[in-house]
């Protein structure tokens, strides 16, 4: 019999929520076959079975919050027969029968109600109100994972922290997550609603005081919601006949939460530049067949752009940074995050760690590997952690220019848009101009105006363009 324990999915992950069991008690389990799915604040991960055999027992159900190292299930040998346990119910019934109700009634009868009333009467002293007021400290107990679980409430670490920090009662929150789980969005909505109602109350108090001389004029205004309340209130959604309601999955919800938070955090600015990819295109065409045979995947524009961005970040390090409070943390190494679309269900941005030490071929391999593992749910939390700069590739759909949203706490994100054949003006070595057909595309970067100014962002894009257009890429891919 082997114990299946909650694995260490990442350095910062201490617990997660079981969202799905792929096997039931009595099912055969193969080695490395997906056994259950675990959800953390970073990613949903399918966990393979470390052993083969028969799933004999499940100790943590779907929706349970479990800690790293906790036993979740047991797998026995194929010859084991777990269903042999149910007959144990009969002896329990026989043991219960002899314990007749009479002795229980006799024990219950002696403690008459009168003594209890006499004990209750003395503490009627009015000096005790302060102690009675302190006892409501009980709602703060759910700050620990154990207390939340004891109360029957399953919450992620981030959600639990938000509830505790804002002194919310989880029993008053309505969960929109899987199985009614309370999500981060639910908590943030409750915080915003409370702040809005408190702000409205404080705004109405002085208005009412000023309106005291002419009482009739104050009454109509009190019935109207404040302008801020009207602006912040989300419009009601009307579901009509024939409409379909599509619940958001975990990835879509996390993406939505992160995007809204990013727009509220950073003053986004867009700067774009047109790039001539003709030099890259010539190398791609000549190396296309040999590359596919050697690597097993196509050579796209993305690894060329990634290689150029990594080198340009060395010259403009403030873009390879994170904004923290009132300071800019400039990172020594480049951990390049690459946004991956998960079948139009949401985005993940797995990270190429230590990208500054890699050449184009290895960068291309890493991009393909991370994208494949993201789409097959094989990423771990560490694969999504520590990014310092992000690329998002919409160009495969022929976009002209996209305004991406910054991947917090980073300070910039670059969109690699579509490359197409266009007529351009070219100049020969003698300064003569002519019209030629080249592969052209736009790089569009969203950046945080708190971290630096437009001149710095434009200089970085110009350097990236220069590297793409002038580097000897044929030597690079050998």
C-alpha positions in Angstrom: 0.0 0.0 0.0 1.5 3.3 -1.1 0.5 6.8 0.2 -0.2 9.5 -2.3 0.9 12.8 -0.8 0.4 16.4 -1.8 3.6 17.2 -3.8 5.8 20.3 -3.5 4.7 22.1 -6.7 6.9 25.1 -6.2 9.2 26.9 -3.8 6.5 29.3 -2.6 3.6 26.8 -2.7 2.6 25.4 0.7 -1.0 24.3 -0.1 -3.6 23.9 -2.8 -7.1 22.9 -3.6 -8.1 19.6 -5.1 -10.4 20.5 -8.1 -10.8 17.1 -9.6 -10.0 13.4 -9.2 -9.5 11.5 -12.4 -9.8 8.1 -10.7 -12.3 6.7 -8.3 -11.8 4.1 -5.5 -11.3 0.7 -7.2 -9.9 2.1 -10.4 -6.7 0.8 -11.9 -3.9 3.5 -11.8 -0.9 3.4 -14.1 2.5 4.9 -13.3 2.6 8.6 -14.3 -1.1 8.5 -15.2 -2.9 11.8 -14.3 -4.5 11.0 -10.8 -5.9 14.4 -9.6 -5.8 18.1 -10.4 -4.6 20.6 -7.9 -5.3 24.4 -8.0 -2.9 26.9 -6.5 -2.9 30.7 -6.8 -0.6 30.4 -9.7 -1.8 27.5 -11.9 -3.9 24.4 -12.1 -1.7 21.3 -12.4 -2.5 17.7 -13.2 -0.5 15.5 -10.8 0.6 12.0 -12.1 0.5 8.9 -9.9 4.0 8.0 -8.6 3.0 4.3 -8.4 0.8 1.8 -10.2 -1.9 -0.3 -8.7 -5.5 0.1 -7.5 -6.8 3.3 -5.9 -8.0 1.9 -2.6 -8.8 5.0 -0.7 -9.3 8.8 -1.2 -8.7 10.8 1.9 -9.2 14.3 0.5 -12.2 15.1 -1.7 -12.7 17.7 -4.5 -12.8 21.2 -3.1 -10.6 20.3 0.0 -7.6 22.6 0.8 -4.6 20.4 1.4 -1.1 21.1 2.6 2.2 19.9 1.0 3.1 16.5 2.4 -0.5 15.6 3.4 -1.7 12.1 2.5 -4.4 12.4 -0.1 -5.0 8.8 -1.2 -3.7 5.3 -1.0 -2.9 3.0 -3.9 -2.6 -0.8 -3.3 -1.6 -3.8 -5.4 -3.8 -5.0 -8.1 -4.7 -8.0 -5.9 -6.0 -5.8 -3.1 -9.8 -5.6 -2.7 -10.8 -2.3 -1.1 -14.6 -3.0 -1.3 -14.3 -5.6 1.6 -14.9 -2.8 4.2 -18.6 -2.1 3.9 -19.8 -5.3 5.8 -18.2 -3.7 8.9 -21.5 -1.7 9.3 -23.4 -4.7 10.7 -21.4 -5.1 14.0 -21.8 -1.4 14.6 -25.6 -1.8 14.5 -25.4 -4.7 17.0 -23.3 -2.7 19.4 -25.7 0.2 19.2 -28.8 -2.0 20.1 -27.8 -3.0 23.6 -27.2 0.7 24.5 -30.9 1.2 25.2 -32.3 4.7 25.5 -33.2 4.1 29.2 -29.8 4.7 30.8 -29.4 7.8 28.6 -32.7 9.1 29.9 -31.8 8.4 33.5 -28.5 10.3 33.1 -30.2 13.2 31.4 -33.1 13.5 34.0 -31.1 14.3 37.2 -29.6 17.6 35.9 -32.9 19.5 36.3 -33.3 22.9 34.7 -33.6 24.7 38.1 -29.9 24.4 39.1 -28.9 25.7 35.7 -31.1 28.8 36.1 -29.6 29.4 39.6 -26.0 29.3 38.0 -27.0 31.7 35.3 -28.6 34.3 37.7 -25.4 35.4 39.6 -23.4 36.6 36.5 -26.1 39.2 36.0 -23.7 41.8 37.3 -23.5 44.8 34.9 -19.7 45.2 35.5 -18.9 42.5 32.9 -19.8 44.1 29.6 -16.2 44.7 28.6 -15.5 40.9 28.7 -18.6 40.2 26.8 -17.6 42.6 24.1 -14.2 41.0 23.7 -15.5 37.5 23.1 -16.6 38.4 19.5 -12.9 38.1 18.6 -14.0 34.6 17.4 -14.6 35.8 13.8 -10.8 36.4 13.5 -10.1 32.7 14.1 -10.5 31.8 10.4 -7.1 33.5 9.7 -5.5 30.1 9.8 -6.1 27.4 7.2 -7.1 25.0 9.9 -9.8 27.3 11.3 -11.3 27.8 7.8 -11.4 24.1 7.2 -13.0 23.5 10.6 -15.7 26.0 9.6 -16.3 24.1 6.4 -14.9 26.9 4.2 -12.2 26.1 1.6 -10.2 29.2 0.6 -6.9 29.7 -1.3 -4.0 31.4 0.6 -4.5 34.7 -1.2 -8.2 34.8 -0.6 -7.8 33.9 3.1 -5.2 36.7 3.6 -7.5 39.3 1.9 -10.4 38.3 4.1 -8.3 38.5 7.3 -6.6 41.8 6.4 -9.9 43.5 5.6 -11.8 41.9 8.6 -14.5 40.3 6.4 -16.8 37.5 7.6 -16.4 34.7 5.0 -19.9 33.4 5.8 -21.4 36.6 4.4 -19.6 36.3 1.0 -21.1 34.6 -2.0 -18.7 32.4 -3.9 -18.7 32.3 -7.7 -15.9 29.7 -8.0 -15.9 26.0 -8.5 -18.5 24.4 -6.1 -19.3 27.8 -4.7 -15.7 28.6 -3.7 -15.0 32.1 -2.7 -12.5 33.6 -5.2 -10.2 36.6 -5.0 -12.7 38.5 -7.3 -15.5 37.8 -4.8 -13.5 39.2 -1.9 -12.3 42.3 -3.9 -15.9 43.0 -4.9 -17.0 42.9 -1.3 -14.1 45.2 -0.4 -15.1 47.7 -3.1 -18.8 47.5 -2.1 -17.9 48.3 1.5 -15.6 51.1 0.5 -18.3 52.6 -1.8 -21.0 52.4 0.9 -18.7 54.0 3.5 -17.6 56.7 1.1 -21.2 57.4 0.2 -22.1 57.8 3.8 -19.3 60.2 4.6 -20.1 62.2 1.5 -23.7 62.5 2.3 -23.1 63.7 5.9 -21.7 67.1 5.1 -24.2 67.6 2.3 -27.0 67.0 4.7 -25.5 69.5 7.2 -25.3 72.2 4.6 -28.8 71.5 3.4 -30.3 72.0 6.9 -31.6 75.6 6.4 -33.9 74.6 3.5 -35.0 71.0 4.6 -37.2 70.4 1.5 -34.2 70.7 -0.9 -32.1 68.1 1.0 -34.6 65.3 0.8 -34.6 64.7 -3.0 -30.8 64.5 -3.2 -30.5 61.9 -0.4 -32.5 59.5 -2.6 -30.1 59.7 -5.5 -26.9 57.6 -5.5 -23.6 59.6 -5.6 -21.9 60.2 -8.9 -19.0 58.0 -7.8 -21.4 55.2 -6.9 -23.1 55.5 -10.3 -19.7 55.4 -12.1 -18.4 52.4 -10.1 -21.5 50.3 -10.2 -21.3 47.6 -12.9 -24.3 47.7 -15.3 -26.8 44.9 -14.8 -26.7 42.1 -17.3 -30.0 41.1 -18.8 -30.2 37.5 -19.9 -32.7 37.1 -22.6 -34.3 34.0 -24.2 -31.8 32.2 -26.3 -28.8 33.6 -24.5 -26.3 31.2 -23.0 -24.4 31.8 -19.7 -20.8 30.5 -19.8 -19.2 30.1 -16.4 -15.6 31.3 -16.3 -13.0 28.6 -15.8 -10.1 29.0 -13.3 -7.6 30.3 -15.8 -10.1 32.7 -17.3 -11.0 34.0 -13.8 -7.3 34.4 -12.8 -6.6 36.2 -16.1 -9.5 38.6 -15.6 -8.5 39.4 -12.0 -4.9 40.0 -13.0 -5.7 42.2 -15.9 -8.1 44.4 -13.9 -5.5 44.7 -11.1 -2.8 45.7 -13.6 -4.8 48.4 -15.2 -5.7 49.8 -11.7 -2.0 49.7 -10.7 0.0 51.0 -13.6 -0.3 54.1 -15.8 -0.1 52.2 -19.1 1.6 53.9 -22.1 1.9 52.4 -25.6 4.9 52.9 -27.8 5.3 51.1 -31.2 7.9 50.8 -33.9 8.0 49.3 -37.4 10.7 46.7 -38.0 12.1 45.3 -41.3 12.4 41.6 -40.9 13.9 40.9 -44.4 17.3 39.7 -42.9 15.4 37.4 -40.6 13.1 36.2 -43.4 16.1 35.2 -45.7 17.6 33.1 -42.9 14.2 31.5 -42.1 13.6 30.5 -45.7 17.1 29.0 -46.2 17.1 27.1 -42.9 13.4 26.1 -42.8 13.7 22.5 -43.8 16.9 21.6 -42.0 15.6 23.3 -38.8 12.3 21.3 -38.9 14.2 18.1 -39.4 16.6 18.7 -36.5 14.3 20.3 -34.0 10.8 18.9 -34.9 9.1 22.3 -35.0 9.0 25.3 -37.3 11.3 28.2 -37.1 9.2 31.3 -36.4 9.9 35.0 -35.9 9.4 34.8 -32.2 12.9 33.4 -31.1 14.6 36.0 -33.3 12.6 38.8 -31.5 13.2 37.2 -28.1 17.0 37.0 -28.7 17.0 40.7 -29.8 14.9 41.8 -26.8 17.2 40.0 -24.3 20.3 41.8 -25.7 18.5 45.2 -25.8 17.5 44.7 -22.1 21.2 44.6 -21.3 21.5 48.2 -22.7 18.3 49.4 -21.1 18.1 47.5 -17.8 15.3 49.6 -16.3 12.8 47.7 -18.5 14.0 44.4 -17.0 12.6 45.5 -13.6 9.7 45.3 -11.2 8.0 48.2 -9.5 7.7 47.8 -5.8 6.1 50.6 -3.7 8.3 53.6 -4.1 11.3 51.9 -5.7 12.3 50.2 -8.9 13.9 46.7 -8.5 16.3 46.2 -11.5 16.9 42.5 -12.0 20.4 41.2 -12.7 19.2 38.3 -14.9 16.5 38.2 -17.6 13.7 35.8 -16.9 11.6 36.1 -20.1 7.9 35.3 -19.8 6.1 34.3 -23.0 2.3 34.5 -23.0 0.6 31.3 -24.2 -3.0 31.1 -25.2 -4.8 28.0 -23.7 -7.3 27.2 -26.5 -9.0 30.6 -26.1 -9.8 29.8 -22.5 -7.2 32.1 -20.9 -3.6 33.0 -20.9 -0.6 31.7 -19.0 2.9 33.3 -19.1 5.5 30.6 -18.4 9.1 31.8 -17.9 12.4 31.1 -19.6 14.7 31.5 -16.6 18.3 32.7 -17.2 17.4 33.7 -20.8 20.4 36.2 -20.9 22.8 33.2 -21.2 21.0 31.4 -24.1 21.3 31.7 -27.8 18.5 31.6 -30.4 18.3 27.8 -30.8 17.9 27.1 -27.1 15.4 30.0 -26.7 13.3 28.5 -29.5 13.4 25.1 -27.8 12.3 26.6 -24.4 9.4 28.5 -26.0 8.0 25.4 -27.7 8.5 23.3 -24.5 6.8 25.8 -22.3 3.9 26.3 -24.7 3.3 22.5 -25.1 3.4 22.0 -21.3 1.1 24.9 -20.7 -1.5 23.5 -23.1 -1.3 20.0 -21.7 -1.5 21.3 -18.0 2.0 20.1 -17.2 3.4 23.4 -15.9 4.3 23.8 -12.2 4.0 27.0 -10.2 7.8 27.6 -10.5 7.4 27.7 -14.3 5.2 30.8 -13.9 7.2 32.5 -11.3 10.0 35.1 -11.4 9.4 36.7 -14.8 11.1 40.0 -15.4 9.9 40.9 -18.9 7.0 39.5 -21.0 6.5 38.8 -24.7 2.9 38.3 -26.1 2.7 37.0 -29.6 -0.5 38.0 -31.5 1.3 38.1 -34.8 0.3 34.6 -35.8 -3.1 36.1 -36.5 -1.8 38.9 -38.6 -2.5 41.7 -36.2 -1.2 45.2 -37.1 -0.7 46.5 -33.5 -1.9 45.4 -30.1 -1.9 47.3 -26.8 -1.1 44.6 -24.2 -1.6 44.8 -20.5 1.5 44.7 -18.2 2.2 41.5 -16.4 2.5 42.8 -12.8 4.8 43.6 -11.0 6.9 43.9 -14.2 7.1 47.3 -15.9 6.8 46.4 -19.6 5.3 43.9 -22.0 6.1 43.7 -25.8 3.5 42.6 -28.4 5.0 40.9 -31.5 2.5 41.6 -34.2 2.0 40.3 -37.7 4.7 40.3 -40.3 3.7 40.8 -44.0 5.2 41.7 -47.3 5.1 45.4 -48.1 6.8 47.9 -50.5 9.5 49.9 -48.6 12.1 52.4 -49.5 15.6 51.0 -49.4 18.9 52.7 -49.7 22.0 51.1 -51.3 25.6 51.6 -50.3 25.9 54.7 -52.6 22.8 56.4 -51.0 20.5 55.7 -53.9 16.9 55.0 -53.0 14.6 52.5 -54.6 11.4 50.5 -53.8 11.6 46.9 -52.7 9.3 44.3 -51.2 10.3 43.4 -47.6 8.8 41.5 -44.7 7.6 44.3 -42.3 6.0 44.2 -38.9 5.3 46.2 -35.8 6.5 45.8 -32.2 4.2 47.5 -29.7 5.2 47.9 -26.1 3.0 48.8 -23.1 5.1 50.2 -20.3 4.6 51.7 -16.8 5.1 55.4 -16.8 6.0 55.3 -13.1 9.3 53.5 -13.9 10.7 55.6 -16.7 9.7 58.1 -19.4 8.9 57.9 -23.1 12.4 58.6 -24.4 13.8 55.6 -22.5 11.1 53.3 -23.8 11.6 54.6 -27.4 15.4 54.1 -27.2 14.9 50.5 -26.1 12.6 49.7 -29.0 15.0 51.4 -31.4 17.8 49.2 -30.1 15.6 46.1 -30.5 14.8 47.1 -34.0 18.5 47.7 -34.8 19.5 44.2 -33.6 16.7 42.5 -35.6 17.6 44.3 -38.8 21.4 44.1 -38.6 22.5 41.0 -36.8 24.1 38.1 -38.7 21.3 35.6 -37.9 22.7 32.9 -40.1 25.7 32.6 -37.8 23.3 32.7 -34.8 21.3 29.6 -35.7 24.3 27.3 -36.5 
